[in-house]
Amino acid sequence: MNTERVNDVQVTDVRIRKVYEEGKMKAIVSVTFNNQFVVHDIKIIEGENGLFIAMPSRKIGETEFRDIAHPINSETRDLIQDAIFSSYEKELELLKLQESSDLVLDGIVE
């Protein structure tokens, strides 16, 4: 097998695709690596010990799920998770600002 070493993995873009206000699933995210490879449908889940990410998966049989793509070491998982959580927090702040400005505009219009 011919392998070439490429630059270290970098998260170059995180897109928050959908934010959910209710339920355990909080958002669906796409992450781009090194401006070359993207993984869609990463989920932000609220667990008993706080937020965590769930990599895209497919159902195998009745109850088993298998990841389609996932990091193979904890350092890469932490890198991905930190980038996702940072973008998610910014998105929540933007949504709060948008909601408060909508309330102010509603008060002015009435």
Residue, then its C-alpha position, 0 to 999 in steps of 0.5 A: m500500500n502506498t501511503e503519503r503523509v498529508n498535513d495535519v488535519q484541520v477543521t476549516d469550516v463548520r456549518i450549523r445546518k439546523v438547530y432544534e429548540e426541543g428534544k435531545m438533538k440540538a443541532i445537525v452540523s457539517v464539518t469540512f477538513n483541510n478545505q478538501f473533505v466534508v462530513h455531513d449529518i454530525k449531530i449535537i446531542e444533549g446527554e446526561n453529562g452534557l453535550f456530545i457529538a454523534m457521527p453520521s451513522r446508519k441502522i444495521g438490523e433492528t437496533e444496531f447503528r454503525d458510524i459511517a465516518h468517525p475519528i480514530n483517535s481521541e485527539t481528532r475527536d476533541l478537535i472536531q468536537d471543540a470546533i463544533f461546540s464553538s460554532y454552535e455556541k456562536e450560532l445560539e448567540l446569533l439566534k438570541l440576538q435575532e430574537s431580541s431584535d425581532l422583539v424590539l422591532d415588533g414593539i416599534v411597529e405596533 
